[in-house]
Amino acid sequence: PLGWAIDADGKPTTDTAAALKGVLLPFGGHKGYGMGVMVDVLTGALAGSTVALSVVHTGDPKTRGQSFFFEAIDVERFVPKQVFRERMDQIVRDVRSVPPAEGFKEVLVPGDLERRQEEERTRLGIPLYDEDWQALVEGLKRAGIPGDQVERYAPPETTPGS
């Protein structure tokens, strides 16, 4: 879409090939730009890695200049934990109270899908394709585990391959 990229001459483009020779623009306009700069500061400058135009994507992991940043926040340096929890609960309630966009049933917050998946897998087990189960069985047999010991742990239903 227009506004997502500029070509090599700095002109807005909707042409994918031209965009690949130019620049993908940050999401969120000037705020997204600011967030992008902060990511570079935290994961590059602060972490001792490559920054800005010195980051080169060659495909060689040795020259990528990959870096990571982890942050730990002591909430109680800002506000008591209980107050923070109450405010977070309010944020979640407010976000979920917004009418969902057309075609959607609900508004989700980060972690909702993962929590649901964990609950389902805890209740029903982890789905396993037939070919994956058979490969596991064969590997265990080659490792000397008797087949009857392996088969008694077979999932009740495996998932047909796709």
N, C-alpha and C positions, 0 to 999 in steps of 0.2 A: 504493500500500500504506500501511497505517497506520504512522505514524512518519515519513512523508516530508514532511508539510505540516501547517500549522495554519491555521485559518480566521481571519477578521478579528477574532474575539473571543479568539484565542489558544488555541482548543481543537483537539485533534488531529482531522483529517478525512481521509476517503478520497474525498471529493467534489471532482472536478477544478475545477468552477466556484468552489467555496468556497475551494479552495487558491489560485486565481488572485487572489482578493481578500485572501488572507492572506499567508502566507510559506512558501516552500519551505525545508525544514530542511537543514542541511549534512549531507553524508555523514559517517559515522564518529563521530557523537555529539560529545562535547566535543573530541576531537582534530580532527575535521573543522571544528568551529567555530573552533578555534585557527588552523588552516591558513587558513581564510577571512579571519580578521582579519589574518594576516600578508600575505596577498595584497593586502588593502586598504592595509596599511602600505607595502608595497613598490611597488605600482603606482599608488597614490594619493598618500599623504603624502610618500614619498620622491621620487616622480617629479614632484611639483608639480601633480597633477591633483585632481579632485574626490574626496571620500572619504565613506564611510559613507552617511548619509541624504541627503547633497547630490548623490549620483549619481542622475540622473533619466533614465529611459528614455522619451524623447519620440518617438523615431523620426527625429529631426533630428540628423544627425551633428555639427552645430555645438554641440549642447547635451549630448551624451552624456558628455563628460568622459573620453573614452577615453585611456588611457595605457598605456605598456609598461615592462617592467622586464627588464633583461638582467643576468646575473651571470656573472662569470668567476672561476674558482677556480684558484689556483696550488696544485696538489696537493702539490708538494714543500715547501710551507710547513707541511704537516701530516705527510706521510709520503713516503718515497722512491717514485718512480713505479713501480718494479718491485714493491714491496710492495703498492701500490694495485692494480696490474694483477692480482697474485696473489689479492688479496682479492675483486676484482670477478669473476675467474674462478670463485672458490669460491662466490660468491653465485649466479652463473648456473648452476653445476653443481647447487647445492642446490635452487634453484627448479625446475630441469628434472627433478630426481629425485623430486619429489612426484608421486604418482599423479594422473593427470588426472581431472577430474570426469566423472561419468557422461555418456556421449554425446560425449566428446572423446577424441582420440587422443594428445594431448601437451599439455604445459604450455609456453607461449611466454613469452619475455621481450620487453620493448619493443625494437622494431626488427626482430624476426624476420620478420614479414610483409613489411615494406618491403624487407629484404634479399632475400628470396625473389622478390619482384616484380621487383626490379632485375636479379637473375640471369636470370630468365625473359625479361625484355624485352631484355636484352643478347644472349641466345641466339636469341630468336625474333623480335625487333623489337617495335615498339609497335603494338597492334591499332588499326585505323582503320575506322570505319564507312564504307560505300560513299558515303553522301551527304556525309560530311566530305571524303573524297578528291575527289569530284567538285567540291565547292565550292572546294577548294584549287586544283584544275586550272583551273577557270573563272577564278578570281581571278588566277592566274599568266598565263593567256592574255590577260586584259584588261590586264595589266601589260606585255604585249609579249613574253613568253617563248613561243617556238614550241612548239606542242602536242607534237611528237615529242620534244623535249627533256624536257618534263614527264613524258610517259607512260613514258619509259624508267626512271623512278624509281618507278613504280607499285609498291605492295606486292604480293607474290605472291598474297595473298588478302586481300581487305578483309572486314570483318565486316558482315554484313547489319544494316540498321537494326533497332532494337527497337520 
